């Protein structure tokens, strides 16, 4: 028996006394399991505390920085200047661009733009200096950015192989307080990538090493709409 089968077996045993629910999934909850969607109580806290939108955004910025992401803020009309400045400060000569990225975010001159191509090899991606993406949602309480493979984010590997990732977050539209609120916005059938700071591990003698299985540097641009 595999680990997957053991885990699923425990879940089935835990739900053995839960009545079957024949209610079809609601459109606003595409990932809901029709068997247990309404039968299992979900009365847990949706967020911790009562915050204003401004305070929620501040908490996101604080937790992103706590995870060693570099946080920037700008107005919607200054995204191109901000991103161009970050790429220049990094000394980036090439930047990987998802097909659906807002073209205004990279307006003007700058590094050579590399398209997100299915045939790109890991070695080719490793030679790219930076990648710029949007996001699906940002979670304030955990300082987490979630990507779902939408056109402005590209495939998972383009944000894991290059060493420098710039992620643009629209504020407040893409910011939520908690994980439960984020899950309501996400489709579990999509390839979700949850990012809390740059890639890091402390497995060896508790020494933190960054860039082991993802970008060494994560810069988050909070764009006020």
Beta strands, then each sheet from edge to edge (+ up, - down):
strand 1: 70-75
strand 2: 94-97
strand 3: 112-115
strand 4: 130-133
strand 5: 137-139
strand 6: 144-147
strand 7: 164-171
strand 8: 175-176
strand 9: 193-195
strand 10: 200-201
strand 11: 209-210
strand 12: 217-224
sheet 1: 1+ 12+ 7+ 4+ 2+ 3+
sheet 2: 8+ 5+ 6- 9+
sheet 3: 10+ 11-
end
